[in-house]
Amino acid sequence: MLINLFFSLSILISQLYTTDTFEFTLFNKTVVIQDSVDHLIKERIDEDGLIETTVFSEDIRKEMGTISFSEAFRNARKLKGPGKTFQWDGKYYTTDFYYETIIAVGEEVTKIDKENNTYYTDERLSDLLAIRSYKDNKDINIKFSFLDSVQDK
């Protein structure tokens, strides 16, 4: 039995490096492991001929059986009201407000090597397209201090 287990695990490990989806048998049970979100990817060619690829995190969360921060906040707000705390993803948050952003990330040229006629790049926050906030009281002042620290980098 230990030899069967070892053999199954060695096949599993070797397949981890060769495919995104595979199945193996362990103790007479077939286990399917899918390490890909390919089936959640939505692609199209936009009007400028660019390939637009979208994977919605909400779809991934549904598949994993978890909920988003937005959903956790709304649930806690309904159950507890304002000025309370709730736990999400191992951390505590208040039920007072939250905001979300729509950002653009670009591949910024970070270094130019003129001698070799090459350049180096890194993904960077390029633009903040929108900020959407949620609160139930106009008197609550959102400072956006997190965004200030992110944009300064």
LUMKOLVO-698393 format. One record per residue: residue number from 1; residue in one letter; x, y, z of N, C-alpha, C in turn. Coordinates in Angstrom, 3 decimals, m for minus. Example, Ala and Ser with C-alpha at 12.3 -4.5 7.8 and 13.67 -1.06 7.14 Angstrom:
REM residues 2
k:r:npx:npy:npz:capx:capy:capz:cpx:cpy:cpz
1:A:13.190:m5.690:7.800:12.300:m4.500:7.800:13.200:m3.300:7.800
2:S:12.850:m2.250:7.080:13.670:m1.060:7.140:12.900:0.030:7.870
REM end
This chain:
REM residues 153
k:r:npx:npy:npz:capx:capy:capz:cpx:cpy:cpz
1:M:0.819:m1.184:0.000:0.000:0.000:0.000:0.868:1.255:0.000
2:L:1.954:1.272:0.765:2.839:2.428:0.772:3.512:2.620:m0.581
3:I:3.807:1.510:m1.248:4.415:1.621:m2.583:3.423:2.271:m3.542
4:N:2.147:1.882:m3.453:1.106:2.476:m4.304:0.993:3.979:m4.030
5:L:1.009:4.348:m2.759:0.935:5.753:m2.377:2.134:6.529:m2.918
6:F:3.330:5.974:m2.736:4.534:6.635:m3.234:4.497:6.781:m4.746
7:F:4.095:5.729:m5.438:4.011:5.758:m6.896:3.003:6.811:m7.356
8:S:1.843:6.856:m6.704:0.818:7.842:m7.065:1.312:9.264:m6.833
9:L:1.990:9.478:m5.722:2.508:10.815:m5.432:3.602:11.228:m6.406
10:S:4.446:10.269:m6.814:5.490:10.623:m7.776:4.886:10.980:m9.129
11:I:3.823:10.298:m9.539:3.134:10.651:m10.774:2.509:12.040:m10.631
12:L:1.889:12.284:m9.489:1.271:13.590:m9.233:2.292:14.705:m9.348
13:I:3.438:14.541:m8.725:4.469:15.573:m8.752:4.993:15.788:m10.165
14:S:5.203:14.714:m10.904:5.702:14.868:m12.270:4.676:15.563:m13.149
15:Q:3.387:15.336:m12.913:2.356:15.968:m13.718:2.162:17.433:m13.359
16:L:2.538:17.817:m12.171:2.433:19.218:m11.782:3.232:20.116:m12.718
17:Y:4.306:19.589:m13.261:5.172:20.389:m14.113:4.826:20.292:m15.595
18:T:3.863:19.428:m15.949:3.602:19.222:m17.367:2.210:19.621:m17.815
19:T:1.262:19.791:m16.908:m0.102:20.071:m17.328:m0.833:20.886:m16.278
20:D:m1.924:21.510:m16.683:m2.739:22.273:m15.755:m3.827:21.419:m15.119
21:T:m4.299:20.402:m15.832:m5.365:19.544:m15.335:m4.922:18.093:m15.456
22:F:m5.077:17.326:m14.396:m4.723:15.921:m14.461:m5.519:15.159:m13.420
23:E:m5.515:13.848:m13.573:m6.177:13.022:m12.579:m5.263:11.869:m12.217
24:F:m5.425:11.365:m11.017:m4.649:10.214:m10.580:m5.509:9.413:m9.610
25:T:m5.110:8.176:m9.386:m5.866:7.294:m8.501:m5.059:7.054:m7.238
26:L:m5.707:7.244:m6.121:m5.066:7.062:m4.825:m6.059:6.354:m3.923
27:F:m5.693:5.205:m3.401:m6.571:4.396:m2.561:m7.911:4.142:m3.262
28:N:m7.835:3.755:m4.532:m9.006:3.419:m5.338:m9.978:4.577:m5.529
29:K:m9.525:5.801:m5.362:m10.338:6.981:m5.638:m9.645:7.794:m6.717
30:T:m10.411:8.245:m7.688:m9.850:9.087:m8.727:m9.988:10.538:m8.296
31:V:m8.881:11.245:m8.318:m8.839:12.635:m7.909:m8.493:13.469:m9.130
32:V:m9.297:14.485:m9.393:m9.022:15.398:m10.501:m8.559:16.715:m9.916
33:I:m7.423:17.173:m10.382:m6.886:18.453:m9.924:m6.826:19.380:m11.122
34:Q:m7.430:20.533:m10.973:m7.393:21.516:m12.042:m6.713:22.762:m11.512
35:D:m5.573:23.059:m12.072:m4.784:24.198:m11.626:m4.816:25.285:m12.695
36:S:m6.020:25.621:m13.137:m6.129:26.572:m14.221:m7.450:27.303:m14.132
37:V:m7.460:28.531:m14.608:m8.703:29.290:m14.705:m9.074:29.497:m16.168
38:D:m8.504:28.670:m17.047:m8.747:28.822:m18.486:m10.229:28.880:m18.825
39:H:m11.031:28.084:m18.149:m12.464:28.051:m18.453:m13.188:29.319:m17.989
40:L:m12.533:30.158:m17.187:m13.136:31.409:m16.718:m12.666:32.620:m17.522
41:I:m11.723:32.408:m18.425:m11.154:33.508:m19.196:m12.104:33.903:m20.324
42:K:m12.333:35.190:m20.413:m13.163:35.737:m21.481:m12.260:36.582:m22.370
43:E:m12.213:36.238:m23.667:m11.355:36.968:m24.596:m12.153:37.500:m25.772
44:R:m11.710:38.654:m26.267:m12.293:39.223:m27.479:m11.259:40.147:m28.104
45:I:m11.462:40.460:m29.350:m10.638:41.448:m30.038:m11.411:42.761:m29.997
46:D:m10.797:43.818:m29.451:m11.517:45.088:m29.361:m11.440:45.859:m30.680
47:E:m12.047:47.041:m30.700:m12.143:47.822:m31.938:m10.784:48.285:m32.463
48:D:m9.752:48.293:m31.612:m8.415:48.681:m32.047:m7.551:47.478:m32.420
49:G:m8.128:46.285:m32.375:m7.391:45.079:m32.719:m6.571:44.503:m31.581
50:L:m6.735:45.043:m30.366:m6.026:44.512:m29.206:m6.798:43.329:m28.629
51:I:m6.081:42.345:m28.141:m6.720:41.189:m27.511:m7.059:41.565:m26.076
52:E:m8.326:41.604:m25.777:m8.800:41.944:m24.433:m9.104:40.644:m23.703
53:T:m8.402:40.391:m22.619:m8.585:39.186:m21.823:m9.093:39.593:m20.447
54:T:m10.180:38.977:m20.015:m10.774:39.320:m18.729:m11.019:38.051:m17.925
55:V:m10.593:38.076:m16.674:m10.930:37.030:m15.711:m11.512:37.754:m14.515
56:F:m12.777:37.517:m14.233:m13.433:38.188:m13.116:m13.135:37.430:m11.824
57:S:m12.608:38.158:m10.830:m12.264:37.511:m9.560:m13.506:36.931:m8.896
58:E:m14.666:37.520:m9.137:m15.902:36.983:m8.567:m16.167:35.563:m9.062
59:D:m15.878:35.297:m10.334:m16.043:33.946:m10.873:m15.094:32.962:m10.205
60:I:m13.852:33.402:m9.973:m12.879:32.533:m9.308:m13.311:32.264:m7.875
61:R:m13.776:33.304:m7.179:m14.229:33.125:m5.790:m15.403:32.157:m5.707
62:K:m16.350:32.275:m6.623:m17.496:31.357:m6.621:m17.023:29.923:m6.763
63:E:m16.076:29.712:m7.668:m15.566:28.365:m7.893:m14.837:27.834:m6.659
64:M:m14.157:28.720:m5.932:m13.421:28.315:m4.735:m14.322:28.238:m3.504
65:G:m15.543:28.760:m3.609:m16.441:28.731:m2.462:m16.159:29.805:m1.438
66:T:m15.529:30.893:m1.847:m15.252:31.999:m0.940:m16.069:33.218:m1.375
67:I:m16.087:34.236:m0.519:m16.830:35.442:m0.878:m15.874:36.623:m0.963
68:S:m16.285:37.623:m1.699:m15.470:38.816:m1.874:m15.547:39.696:m0.632
69:F:m14.630:40.657:m0.550:m14.683:41.619:0.531:m16.002:42.381:0.490
70:S:m16.413:42.784:m0.704:m17.650:43.538:m0.869:m18.839:42.777:m0.287
71:E:m18.921:41.495:m0.606:m20.031:40.685:m0.094:m19.930:40.518:1.420
72:A:m18.728:40.299:1.927:m18.531:40.159:3.377:m18.900:41.451:4.100
73:F:m18.500:42.602:3.537:m18.829:43.893:4.127:m20.346:44.079:4.175
74:R:m21.006:43.830:3.058:m22.459:44.018:3.001:m23.193:43.093:3.973
75:N:m22.740:41.851:4.063:m23.361:40.916:5.014:m23.182:41.387:6.450
76:A:m21.950:41.802:6.791:m21.674:42.261:8.158:m22.449:43.536:8.461
77:R:m22.547:44.418:7.492:m23.273:45.676:7.690:m24.755:45.412:7.966
78:K:m25.346:44.472:7.216:m26.760:44.120:7.424:m26.974:43.491:8.796
79:L:m26.064:42.611:9.201:m26.226:41.895:10.466:m25.881:42.745:11.690
80:K:m24.827:43.563:11.583:m24.294:44.262:12.750:m24.578:45.757:12.778
81:G:m24.750:46.362:11.609:m24.932:47.808:11.556:m23.602:48.534:11.518
82:P:m23.642:49.891:11.602:m22.403:50.677:11.518:m21.577:50.605:12.797
83:G:m20.292:50.914:12.668:m19.420:51.013:13.841:m19.035:49.689:14.458
84:K:m19.179:48.605:13.741:m18.823:47.275:14.257:m17.651:46.728:13.442
85:T:m17.166:45.564:13.835:m16.081:44.929:13.094:m16.521:43.553:12.612
86:F:m15.851:43.094:11.565:m16.071:41.742:11.050:m14.728:41.223:10.550
87:Q:m14.666:39.912:10.373:m13.425:39.292:9.922:m13.602:38.793:8.492
88:W:m12.610:39.077:7.668:m12.574:38.572:6.305:m11.135:38.244:5.955
89:D:m10.906:37.093:5.408:m9.580:36.646:4.980:m8.545:36.774:6.097
90:G:m8.978:36.467:7.319:m8.063:36.454:8.456:m7.752:37.811:9.075
91:K:m8.393:38.876:8.579:m8.143:40.226:9.118:m9.468:40.858:9.527
92:Y:m9.393:41.864:10.392:m10.592:42.547:10.872:m10.777:43.887:10.159
93:Y:m12.030:44.197:9.872:m12.403:45.445:9.188:m13.621:46.035:9.881
94:T:m13.857:47.334:9.660:m15.045:47.958:10.227:m16.195:47.883:9.232
95:T:m17.392:48.110:9.737:m18.585:48.123:8.884:m18.957:49.547:8.473
96:D:m18.043:50.503:8.623:m18.361:51.903:8.345:m18.366:52.245:6.856
97:F:m17.317:51.913:6.128:m17.260:52.230:4.703:m16.203:51.363:4.032
98:Y:m16.267:51.327:2.735:m15.159:50.817:1.948:m15.196:51.484:0.591
99:Y:m14.071:51.463:m0.079:m14.036:51.959:m1.447:m13.225:50.999:m2.296
100:E:m13.513:51.036:m3.569:m12.787:50.194:m4.508:m12.317:51.057:m5.669
101:T:m11.309:50.590:m6.354:m10.740:51.368:m7.438:m10.732:50.567:m8.732
102:I:m10.709:51.283:m9.808:m10.447:50.688:m11.116:m9.137:51.324:m11.563
103:I:m8.128:50.488:m11.759:m6.794:51.007:m12.059:m6.311:50.509:m13.422
104:A:m5.319:51.170:m13.929:m4.617:50.731:m15.127:m3.177:50.445:m14.731
105:V:m2.692:49.270:m15.106:m1.315:48.887:m14.838:m0.608:48.794:m16.186
106:G:0.501:49.489:m16.314:1.254:49.477:m17.557:2.637:48.910:m17.357
107:E:3.243:48.484:m18.447:4.616:47.995:m18.394:5.529:49.197:m18.623
108:E:6.031:49.735:m17.527:6.843:50.950:m17.571:8.303:50.619:m17.872
109:V:8.912:51.403:m18.740:10.339:51.255:m19.014:11.083:51.806:m17.799
110:T:11.862:50.954:m17.144:12.533:51.342:m15.907:14.017:51.607:m16.092
111:K:14.600:51.071:m17.186:16.028:51.274:m17.416:16.290:51.120:m18.912
112:I:17.093:52.018:m19.449:17.466:51.942:m20.864:18.967:51.708:m20.947
113:D:19.331:50.667:m21.676:20.732:50.347:m21.904:21.064:50.762:m23.336
114:K:21.559:52.000:m23.504:21.840:52.537:m24.839:22.969:51.784:m25.532
115:E:23.894:51.300:m24.742:25.046:50.584:m25.318:24.598:49.322:m26.060
116:N:23.659:48.583:m25.471:23.179:47.343:m26.090:21.846:47.520:m26.804
117:N:21.356:48.741:m26.819:20.081:49.055:m27.466:18.932:48.188:m26.915
118:T:18.872:48.092:m25.593:17.812:47.321:m24.927:17.210:48.167:m23.807
119:Y:16.087:47.693:m23.307:15.462:48.353:m22.167:14.856:47.302:m21.250
120:Y:14.619:47.705:m20.014:14.045:46.837:m18.997:12.728:47.439:m18.539
121:T:11.774:46.576:m18.192:10.451:47.053:m17.811:9.993:46.406:m16.511
122:D:8.971:47.017:m15.931:8.328:46.468:m14.743:6.880:46.925:m14.754
123:E:5.979:46.092:m14.266:4.576:46.485:m14.187:4.409:47.528:m13.095
124:R:3.722:48.616:m13.417:3.525:49.700:m12.468:2.100:50.237:m12.557
125:L:1.607:50.778:m11.455:0.338:51.490:m11.470:0.497:52.687:m12.393
126:S:m0.289:52.724:m13.456:m0.146:53.787:m14.441:m1.199:54.865:m14.286
127:D:m2.413:54.470:m13.943:m3.486:55.443:m13.852:m4.557:54.916:m12.913
128:L:m5.201:55.821:m12.223:m6.341:55.502:m11.384:m7.577:55.974:m12.138
129:L:m8.345:55.038:m12.675:m9.447:55.381:m13.566:m10.718:55.767:m12.828
130:A:m10.961:55.135:m11.688:m12.190:55.437:m10.953:m12.050:55.004:m9.505
131:I:m12.749:55.714:m8.627:m12.865:55.341:m7.214:m14.350:55.289:m6.904
132:R:m14.803:54.168:m6.406:m16.208:54.001:m6.045:m16.256:53.720:m4.549
133:S:m16.989:54.541:m3.801:m17.062:54.339:m2.353:m18.471:53.948:m1.934
134:Y:m18.557:53.262:m0.799:m19.819:52.804:m0.243:m19.889:53.201:1.227
135:K:m20.898:53.969:1.577:m21.148:54.375:2.957:m22.625:54.723:3.046
136:D:m23.158:54.786:4.255:m24.591:55.090:4.383:m24.847:56.448:5.023
137:N:m23.774:57.223:5.201:m23.901:58.497:5.878:m22.978:59.505:5.195
138:K:m23.535:60.611:4.728:m22.720:61.610:4.027:m21.694:62.265:4.936
139:D:m21.887:62.180:6.260:m20.964:62.799:7.203:m19.679:61.986:7.393
140:I:m19.680:60.736:6.950:m18.464:59.923:7.068:m17.454:60.441:6.062
141:N:m16.276:60.803:6.547:m15.226:61.349:5.706:m14.229:60.241:5.353
142:I:m14.121:59.932:4.069:m13.152:58.941:3.618:m11.885:59.683:3.223
143:K:m10.762:59.290:3.805:m9.514:60.012:3.590:m8.705:59.510:2.400
144:F:m8.951:58.307:1.936:m8.202:57.708:0.824:m6.703:57.664:1.102
145:S:m6.332:57.476:2.372:m4.917:57.468:2.743:m4.172:56.291:2.119
146:F:m4.848:55.157:1.951:m4.185:54.017:1.316:m3.812:54.355:m0.127
147:L:m4.723:54.999:m0.851:m4.441:55.371:m2.243:m3.298:56.363:m2.329
148:D:m3.245:57.293:m1.380:m2.143:58.260:m1.379:m0.795:57.546:m1.256
149:S:m0.730:56.536:m0.388:0.537:55.815:m0.201:0.877:54.974:m1.420
150:V:m0.120:54.416:m2.099:0.127:53.602:m3.284:0.602:54.467:m4.445
151:Q:m0.015:55.622:m4.614:0.350:56.486:m5.735:1.707:57.143:m5.558
152:D:2.175:57.252:m4.315:3.485:57.844:m4.068:4.624:56.909:m4.446
153:K:4.317:55.626:m4.618:5.382:54.635:m4.920:5.713:54.623:m6.377
REM end
